Amino acid sequence: MLFAVEAGGTEVERAIADFWAELPAEDAEGRPYADALVRGVVRDLEQTDAQIKKASQNWRLERMTRVDRNVLRMGAWELIARVDVPRAVILDEAVEVAKRFGTEESGAFVNGVLDRIAENLGRSDAPSAPPKPDAS
């Protein structure tokens, strides 16, 4: 959906409708989340792209492949807006999508950039330290 919005200048609601018209039986359970994700990325594109630019110092957005750029946008937006979704889940899913649809290097690239974004945002899945036993 994001690819269609960017590549064809398609309005977000049209891209969503067209996607589900082509794949009506595809993941009905995940559809509301996917739709919200696409709408959120498009709505917050400036903030999302700013996080990607900050984390990918040696790569301009325009030089990234369209797949990598949009996978990064999905992951970055989730890291920013979906604090209820664990960091590890966001990164793992983004890396899998990048590996499936991107180049041979896409998985590592997406992982590295999203990991930096998560660090910049203070997103950590590290469990809190167990309480120390009382010394008294």
MARVEXZA-704132 format. One record per atom (N, C-alpha, C): x, y, z. Coordinates in Angstrom, 2 decimals, always signed. Layout:
BEGIN
+---------+---------+---------+
:       X :       Y :       Z :
+---------+---------+---------+
:       X :       Y :       Z :
...
+---------+---------+---------+
% end
This chain:
BEGIN
+---------+---------+---------+
:       X :       Y :       Z :
+---------+---------+---------+
:   +0.83 :   -1.19 :   +0.00 :
:   +0.00 :   +0.00 :   +0.00 :
:   +0.87 :   +1.26 :   +0.00 :
:   +1.89 :   +1.28 :   +0.86 :
:   +2.78 :   +2.43 :   +0.89 :
:   +3.55 :   +2.56 :   -0.42 :
:   +3.90 :   +1.44 :   -1.00 :
:   +4.60 :   +1.45 :   -2.28 :
:   +3.71 :   +2.11 :   -3.33 :
:   +2.42 :   +1.78 :   -3.34 :
:   +1.48 :   +2.37 :   -4.30 :
:   +1.31 :   +3.86 :   -4.07 :
:   +1.25 :   +4.26 :   -2.81 :
:   +1.10 :   +5.69 :   -2.48 :
:   +2.31 :   +6.45 :   -3.01 :
:   +3.49 :   +5.92 :   -2.77 :
:   +4.71 :   +6.62 :   -3.18 :
:   +4.94 :   +6.53 :   -4.69 :
:   +4.82 :   +5.35 :   -5.25 :
:   +5.16 :   +5.16 :   -6.66 :
:   +4.16 :   +5.80 :   -7.60 :
:   +2.89 :   +5.70 :   -7.26 :
:   +1.87 :   +6.19 :   -8.17 :
:   +1.18 :   +7.46 :   -7.74 :
:   +1.57 :   +7.98 :   -6.58 :
:   +0.90 :   +9.17 :   -6.09 :
:   -0.55 :   +8.90 :   -5.71 :
:   -0.85 :   +7.65 :   -5.44 :
:   -2.22 :   +7.25 :   -5.10 :
:   -2.59 :   +7.77 :   -3.72 :
:   -3.81 :   +8.25 :   -3.59 :
:   -4.30 :   +8.67 :   -2.27 :
:   -4.34 :   +7.45 :   -1.35 :
:   -4.09 :   +7.66 :   -0.07 :
:   -3.97 :   +6.56 :   +0.88 :
:   -5.23 :   +5.69 :   +0.91 :
:   -6.41 :   +6.30 :   +0.93 :
:   -7.64 :   +5.50 :   +1.01 :
:   -7.85 :   +4.69 :   -0.26 :
:   -7.46 :   +5.23 :   -1.40 :
:   -7.56 :   +4.49 :   -2.67 :
:   -6.59 :   +3.32 :   -2.66 :
:   -5.35 :   +3.54 :   -2.17 :
:   -4.35 :   +2.47 :   -2.12 :
:   -4.83 :   +1.34 :   -1.21 :
:   -5.42 :   +1.68 :   -0.08 :
:   -5.94 :   +0.66 :   +0.84 :
:   -7.06 :   -0.12 :   +0.17 :
:   -8.01 :   +0.57 :   -0.42 :
:   -9.15 :   -0.09 :   -1.08 :
:   -8.68 :   -0.98 :   -2.22 :
:   -7.76 :   -0.49 :   -3.04 :
:   -7.25 :   -1.27 :   -4.16 :
:   -6.52 :   -2.52 :   -3.68 :
:   -5.72 :   -2.38 :   -2.63 :
:   -4.97 :   -3.52 :   -2.10 :
:   -5.91 :   -4.63 :   -1.67 :
:   -6.91 :   -4.28 :   -0.87 :
:   -7.82 :   -5.30 :   -0.35 :
:   -8.75 :   -5.83 :   -1.44 :
:   -9.01 :   -5.06 :   -2.48 :
:   -9.81 :   -5.56 :   -3.60 :
:   -9.02 :   -6.63 :   -4.37 :
:   -7.71 :   -6.45 :   -4.44 :
:   -6.85 :   -7.44 :   -5.12 :
:   -6.63 :   -8.68 :   -4.28 :
:   -6.57 :   -8.52 :   -2.97 :
:   -6.29 :   -9.63 :   -2.06 :
:   -7.34 :   -9.71 :   -0.95 :
:   -8.60 :   -9.93 :   -1.30 :
:   -9.67 :   -9.87 :   -0.30 :
:   -9.56 :  -10.91 :   +0.81 :
:   -8.99 :  -12.05 :   +0.55 :
:   -8.90 :  -13.10 :   +1.57 :
:   -7.62 :  -13.01 :   +2.39 :
:   -6.76 :  -12.09 :   +2.05 :
:   -5.46 :  -11.95 :   +2.69 :
:   -5.60 :  -11.43 :   +4.12 :
:   -5.19 :  -12.19 :   +5.09 :
:   -5.05 :  -11.80 :   +6.50 :
:   -6.14 :  -10.85 :   +7.00 :
:   -7.37 :  -11.33 :   +7.02 :
:   -8.49 :  -10.51 :   +7.49 :
:   -8.27 :  -10.05 :   +8.93 :
:   -7.63 :  -10.88 :   +9.74 :
:   -7.39 :  -10.52 :  +11.14 :
:   -6.43 :   -9.34 :  +11.27 :
:   -5.43 :   -9.28 :  +10.40 :
:   -4.44 :   -8.21 :  +10.46 :
:   -4.81 :   -6.96 :   +9.68 :
:   -5.93 :   -7.01 :   +8.99 :
:   -6.31 :   -5.88 :   +8.13 :
:   -6.45 :   -4.55 :   +8.88 :
:   -7.17 :   -4.50 :  +10.01 :
:   -7.29 :   -3.21 :  +10.71 :
:   -5.92 :   -2.63 :  +11.12 :
:   -5.01 :   -3.50 :  +11.55 :
:   -3.68 :   -3.02 :  +11.94 :
:   -2.94 :   -2.49 :  +10.72 :
:   -3.00 :   -3.24 :   +9.61 :
:   -2.31 :   -2.82 :   +8.38 :
:   -2.85 :   -1.48 :   +7.89 :
:   -4.18 :   -1.34 :   +7.90 :
:   -4.79 :   -0.08 :   +7.45 :
:   -4.36 :   +1.09 :   +8.33 :
:   -4.37 :   +0.87 :   +9.64 :
:   -3.96 :   +1.93 :  +10.57 :
:   -2.48 :   +2.29 :  +10.39 :
:   -1.67 :   +1.28 :  +10.13 :
:   -0.24 :   +1.49 :   +9.91 :
:   -0.01 :   +2.37 :   +8.68 :
:   -0.66 :   +2.03 :   +7.59 :
:   -0.50 :   +2.80 :   +6.36 :
:   -1.00 :   +4.23 :   +6.55 :
:   -2.17 :   +4.38 :   +7.15 :
:   -2.69 :   +5.74 :   +7.39 :
:   -1.75 :   +6.53 :   +8.30 :
:   -1.22 :   +5.88 :   +9.33 :
:   -0.32 :   +6.56 :  +10.26 :
:   +0.97 :   +7.00 :   +9.60 :
:   +1.56 :   +6.12 :   +8.79 :
:   +2.80 :   +6.48 :   +8.10 :
:   +2.57 :   +7.67 :   +7.18 :
:   +1.49 :   +7.64 :   +6.41 :
:   +1.21 :   +8.74 :   +5.48 :
:   +0.93 :  +10.03 :   +6.25 :
:   +0.15 :   +9.93 :   +7.31 :
:   -0.19 :  +11.12 :   +8.11 :
:   +1.05 :  +11.73 :   +8.77 :
:   +1.93 :  +10.87 :   +9.28 :
:   +3.09 :  +11.33 :  +10.05 :
:   +4.39 :  +11.20 :   +9.26 :
:   +4.31 :  +11.29 :   +7.93 :
:   +5.46 :  +11.03 :   +7.08 :
:   +6.65 :  +11.94 :   +7.39 :
:   +6.41 :  +13.19 :   +7.63 :
:   +7.52 :  +14.12 :   +7.90 :
:   +8.28 :  +13.72 :   +9.16 :
:   +7.56 :  +13.44 :  +10.23 :
:   +8.19 :  +13.04 :  +11.49 :
:   +8.90 :  +11.69 :  +11.34 :
:   +8.25 :  +10.77 :  +10.64 :
:   +8.82 :   +9.44 :  +10.44 :
:  +10.10 :   +9.52 :   +9.61 :
:  +10.05 :  +10.25 :   +8.51 :
:  +11.24 :  +10.40 :   +7.66 :
:  +12.37 :  +11.11 :   +8.41 :
:  +12.03 :  +12.04 :   +9.28 :
:  +13.06 :  +12.73 :  +10.06 :
:  +13.82 :  +11.74 :  +10.94 :
:  +13.12 :  +10.79 :  +11.54 :
:  +13.77 :   +9.77 :  +12.37 :
:  +14.68 :   +8.88 :  +11.52 :
:  +14.21 :   +8.53 :  +10.33 :
:  +15.01 :   +7.69 :   +9.43 :
:  +16.27 :   +8.44 :   +9.00 :
:  +16.12 :   +9.70 :   +8.63 :
:  +17.27 :  +10.51 :   +8.21 :
:  +18.30 :  +10.62 :   +9.33 :
:  +17.82 :  +10.83 :  +10.53 :
:  +18.72 :  +10.97 :  +11.69 :
:  +19.50 :   +9.67 :  +11.94 :
:  +18.85 :   +8.53 :  +11.72 :
:  +19.47 :   +7.24 :  +12.01 :
:  +20.30 :   +6.69 :  +10.86 :
:  +20.09 :   +7.17 :   +9.67 :
:  +20.82 :   +6.65 :   +8.50 :
:  +21.71 :   +7.74 :   +7.93 :
:  +22.73 :   +8.08 :   +8.67 :
:  +23.57 :   +9.21 :   +8.36 :
:  +24.24 :   +9.12 :   +6.98 :
:  +24.56 :   +7.94 :   +6.53 :
:  +25.27 :   +7.80 :   +5.26 :
:  +24.36 :   +7.52 :   +4.07 :
:  +23.06 :   +7.49 :   +4.31 :
:  +22.11 :   +7.20 :   +3.23 :
:  +21.01 :   +8.24 :   +3.21 :
:  +20.87 :   +8.92 :   +2.07 :
:  +19.73 :   +9.81 :   +1.89 :
:  +18.51 :   +8.97 :   +1.56 :
:  +17.35 :   +9.41 :   +2.00 :
:  +16.11 :   +8.68 :   +1.71 :
:  +15.95 :   +8.42 :   +0.22 :
:  +16.28 :   +9.39 :   -0.59 :
:  +16.11 :   +9.28 :   -2.03 :
:  +17.00 :   +8.20 :   -2.64 :
:  +18.10 :   +7.86 :   -1.99 :
:  +19.02 :   +6.85 :   -2.52 :
:  +18.63 :   +5.44 :   -2.11 :
:  +17.78 :   +5.31 :   -1.12 :
:  +17.35 :   +3.99 :   -0.66 :
:  +16.40 :   +3.39 :   -1.70 :
:  +16.38 :   +2.06 :   -1.77 :
:  +15.40 :   +1.44 :   -2.65 :
:  +14.00 :   +1.75 :   -2.10 :
:  +13.03 :   +1.77 :   -2.97 :
:  +11.65 :   +2.08 :   -2.55 :
:  +11.16 :   +1.07 :   -1.50 :
:  +11.53 :   -0.19 :   -1.66 :
:  +11.12 :   -1.20 :   -0.68 :
:  +11.75 :   -0.89 :   +0.67 :
:  +13.07 :   -0.71 :   +0.72 :
:  +13.74 :   -0.43 :   +1.99 :
:  +13.18 :   +0.82 :   +2.65 :
:  +12.99 :   +1.86 :   +1.87 :
:  +12.48 :   +3.13 :   +2.40 :
:  +11.11 :   +2.93 :   +3.05 :
:  +10.24 :   +2.20 :   +2.40 :
:   +8.89 :   +2.03 :   +2.94 :
:   +8.83 :   +1.03 :   +4.10 :
:   +9.70 :   +0.04 :   +4.09 :
:   +9.79 :   -0.85 :   +5.24 :
:  +10.32 :   -0.06 :   +6.44 :
:  +11.30 :   +0.79 :   +6.21 :
:  +11.81 :   +1.65 :   +7.30 :
:  +10.72 :   +2.58 :   +7.81 :
:   +9.91 :   +3.12 :   +6.92 :
:   +8.82 :   +4.00 :   +7.35 :
:   +7.83 :   +3.25 :   +8.23 :
:   +7.50 :   +2.02 :   +7.85 :
:   +6.57 :   +1.24 :   +8.68 :
:   +7.17 :   +0.99 :  +10.06 :
:   +8.41 :   +0.51 :  +10.08 :
:   +9.05 :   +0.21 :  +11.36 :
:   +9.27 :   +1.44 :  +12.21 :
:   +9.72 :   +2.52 :  +11.60 :
:   +9.95 :   +3.76 :  +12.35 :
:   +8.64 :   +4.29 :  +12.92 :
:   +7.58 :   +4.27 :  +12.12 :
:   +6.30 :   +4.76 :  +12.62 :
:   +5.82 :   +3.92 :  +13.79 :
:   +5.97 :   +2.61 :  +13.69 :
:   +5.57 :   +1.75 :  +14.80 :
:   +6.39 :   +2.05 :  +16.05 :
:   +7.69 :   +2.27 :  +15.88 :
:   +8.53 :   +2.60 :  +17.04 :
:   +8.10 :   +3.92 :  +17.68 :
:   +7.67 :   +4.87 :  +16.86 :
:   +7.23 :   +6.17 :  +17.37 :
:   +5.85 :   +6.09 :  +17.99 :
:   +4.92 :   +5.49 :  +17.28 :
:   +3.50 :   +5.60 :  +17.64 :
:   +2.91 :   +4.40 :  +18.37 :
:   +3.52 :   +3.25 :  +18.26 :
:   +2.93 :   +2.04 :  +18.83 :
:   +3.79 :   +1.52 :  +19.98 :
:   +3.78 :   +2.24 :  +21.08 :
:   +4.59 :   +1.84 :  +22.22 :
:   +4.08 :   +0.54 :  +22.85 :
:   +2.87 :   +0.13 :  +22.48 :
:   +2.32 :   -1.13 :  +22.97 :
:   +2.91 :   -2.35 :  +22.26 :
:   +3.58 :   -2.12 :  +21.13 :
:   +4.20 :   -3.22 :  +20.39 :
:   +5.69 :   -3.25 :  +20.76 :
:   +6.18 :   -4.39 :  +21.23 :
:   +7.59 :   -4.47 :  +21.65 :
:   +8.55 :   -4.17 :  +20.51 :
:   +9.63 :   -3.51 :  +20.87 :
:  +10.68 :   -3.15 :  +19.92 :
:  +11.14 :   -4.36 :  +19.11 :
:  +11.38 :   -5.48 :  +19.79 :
:  +11.89 :   -6.67 :  +19.11 :
:  +10.90 :   -7.17 :  +18.05 :
:   +9.62 :   -7.09 :  +18.32 :
:   +8.61 :   -7.53 :  +17.37 :
:   +8.63 :   -6.63 :  +16.14 :
:   +8.71 :   -5.33 :  +16.36 :
:   +8.75 :   -4.38 :  +15.25 :
:   +9.96 :   -4.64 :  +14.37 :
:  +11.13 :   -4.76 :  +14.97 :
:  +12.35 :   -4.99 :  +14.20 :
:  +12.31 :   -6.33 :  +13.48 :
:  +11.89 :   -7.38 :  +14.17 :
:  +11.84 :   -8.71 :  +13.54 :
:  +10.92 :   -8.72 :  +12.33 :
:   +9.74 :   -8.14 :  +12.47 :
:   +8.78 :   -8.12 :  +11.35 :
:   +9.31 :   -7.30 :  +10.19 :
:   +9.89 :   -6.15 :  +10.48 :
:  +10.43 :   -5.30 :   +9.42 :
:  +11.56 :   -5.99 :   +8.67 :
:  +12.44 :   -6.66 :   +9.40 :
:  +13.55 :   -7.37 :   +8.78 :
:  +13.03 :   -8.49 :   +7.88 :
:  +12.02 :   -9.21 :   +8.33 :
:  +11.45 :  -10.28 :   +7.52 :
:  +10.83 :   -9.75 :   +6.23 :
:  +10.11 :   -8.63 :   +6.32 :
:   +9.52 :   -8.03 :   +5.12 :
:  +10.63 :   -7.55 :   +4.18 :
:  +11.66 :   -6.93 :   +4.74 :
:  +12.78 :   -6.45 :   +3.92 :
:  +13.47 :   -7.61 :   +3.21 :
:  +13.69 :   -8.71 :   +3.92 :
:  +14.33 :   -9.88 :   +3.31 :
:  +13.46 :  -10.46 :   +2.20 :
:  +12.17 :  -10.48 :   +2.42 :
:  +11.26 :  -11.09 :   +1.45 :
:  +11.12 :  -10.26 :   +0.17 :
:  +11.04 :   -8.94 :   +0.33 :
:  +10.72 :   -8.09 :   -0.82 :
:  +11.89 :   -7.22 :   -1.29 :
:  +12.94 :   -7.13 :   -0.49 :
:  +14.06 :   -6.26 :   -0.84 :
:  +15.22 :   -7.01 :   -1.46 :
:  +16.38 :   -6.42 :   -1.33 :
:  +17.60 :   -7.00 :   -1.89 :
:  +18.25 :   -7.91 :   -0.86 :
:  +19.35 :   -8.50 :   -1.24 :
:  +20.09 :   -9.38 :   -0.33 :
:  +20.56 :   -8.63 :   +0.93 :
:  +20.84 :   -7.35 :   +0.78 :
:  +21.34 :   -6.55 :   +1.90 :
:  +20.23 :   -5.87 :   +2.70 :
:  +19.01 :   -5.93 :   +2.24 :
:  +17.92 :   -5.17 :   +2.85 :
:  +17.68 :   -5.51 :   +4.32 :
:  +17.71 :   -6.79 :   +4.66 :
:  +17.44 :   -7.19 :   +6.04 :
:  +18.40 :   -6.55 :   +7.04 :
:  +19.68 :   -6.63 :   +6.74 :
:  +20.69 :   -6.06 :   +7.63 :
:  +20.59 :   -4.54 :   +7.68 :
:  +20.35 :   -3.93 :   +6.52 :
:  +20.23 :   -2.47 :   +6.45 :
:  +19.04 :   -2.00 :   +7.29 :
:  +17.89 :   -2.60 :   +7.10 :
:  +16.68 :   -2.21 :   +7.84 :
:  +16.88 :   -2.45 :   +9.33 :
:  +17.48 :   -3.57 :   +9.70 :
:  +17.72 :   -3.85 :  +11.11 :
:  +18.61 :   -2.78 :  +11.74 :
:  +19.69 :   -2.42 :  +11.06 :
:  +20.61 :   -1.43 :  +11.61 :
:  +19.97 :   -0.06 :  +11.79 :
:  +19.23 :   +0.38 :  +10.79 :
:  +18.60 :   +1.71 :  +10.87 :
:  +17.50 :   +1.72 :  +11.93 :
:  +16.65 :   +0.71 :  +11.94 :
:  +15.57 :   +0.68 :  +12.94 :
:  +16.11 :   +0.53 :  +14.36 :
:  +17.20 :   -0.21 :  +14.51 :
:  +17.81 :   -0.34 :  +15.84 :
:  +18.29 :   +1.02 :  +16.33 :
:  +18.89 :   +1.83 :  +15.44 :
:  +19.32 :   +3.18 :  +15.81 :
:  +18.13 :   +4.07 :  +16.15 :
:  +17.07 :   +3.95 :  +15.37 :
:  +15.87 :   +4.74 :  +15.65 :
:  +15.32 :   +4.38 :  +17.02 :
:  +15.24 :   +3.09 :  +17.31 :
:  +14.75 :   +2.64 :  +18.61 :
:  +15.60 :   +3.21 :  +19.74 :
:  +16.92 :   +3.17 :  +19.56 :
:  +17.83 :   +3.73 :  +20.56 :
:  +17.60 :   +5.23 :  +20.72 :
:  +17.48 :   +5.94 :  +19.60 :
:  +17.25 :   +7.39 :  +19.63 :
:  +15.95 :   +7.74 :  +20.34 :
:  +14.95 :   +6.87 :  +20.21 :
:  +13.65 :   +7.11 :  +20.84 :
:  +13.58 :   +6.59 :  +22.28 :
:  +14.64 :   +5.90 :  +22.71 :
:  +14.63 :   +5.34 :  +24.05 :
:  +13.77 :   +4.09 :  +24.17 :
:  +13.49 :   +3.43 :  +23.04 :
:  +12.70 :   +2.20 :  +23.05 :
:  +13.62 :   +1.04 :  +23.38 :
:  +13.33 :   +0.36 :  +24.47 :
:  +14.15 :   -0.77 :  +24.89 :
:  +13.25 :   -1.89 :  +25.35 :
:  +13.60 :   -3.09 :  +24.93 :
:  +12.86 :   -4.27 :  +25.41 :
:  +13.60 :   -4.94 :  +26.55 :
:  +14.70 :   -4.33 :  +26.96 :
:  +15.47 :   -4.95 :  +28.03 :
:  +14.61 :   -5.06 :  +29.28 :
:  +14.55 :   -6.26 :  +29.84 :
:  +13.76 :   -6.40 :  +31.06 :
:  +14.39 :   -5.59 :  +32.18 :
:  +13.54 :   -5.09 :  +33.03 :
:  +14.09 :   -4.33 :  +34.16 :
:  +14.81 :   -5.29 :  +35.09 :
:  +15.80 :   -4.77 :  +35.77 :
:  +16.59 :   -5.60 :  +36.68 :
:  +15.71 :   -6.09 :  +37.82 :
:  +15.90 :   -7.34 :  +38.23 :
:  +15.10 :   -7.82 :  +39.35 :
:  +15.44 :   -7.04 :  +40.61 :
:  +14.50 :   -6.91 :  +41.51 :
:  +14.79 :   -6.18 :  +42.74 :
:  +15.92 :   -6.86 :  +43.51 :
:  +16.76 :   -6.03 :  +44.10 :
:  +17.88 :   -6.57 :  +44.89 :
:  +17.35 :   -7.03 :  +46.23 :
:  +17.88 :   -8.15 :  +46.71 :
:  +17.42 :   -8.61 :  +48.02 :
:  +17.77 :   -7.59 :  +49.10 :
:  +16.90 :   -7.52 :  +50.07 :
:  +17.09 :   -6.58 :  +51.18 :
:  +18.31 :   -7.04 :  +51.99 :
:  +19.25 :   -6.14 :  +52.21 :
:  +20.50 :   -6.47 :  +52.90 :
:  +20.35 :   -6.48 :  +54.41 :
:  +19.17 :   -6.16 :  +54.92 :
:  +19.07 :   -6.09 :  +56.39 :
:  +18.94 :   -7.37 :  +57.09 :
+---------+---------+---------+
% end
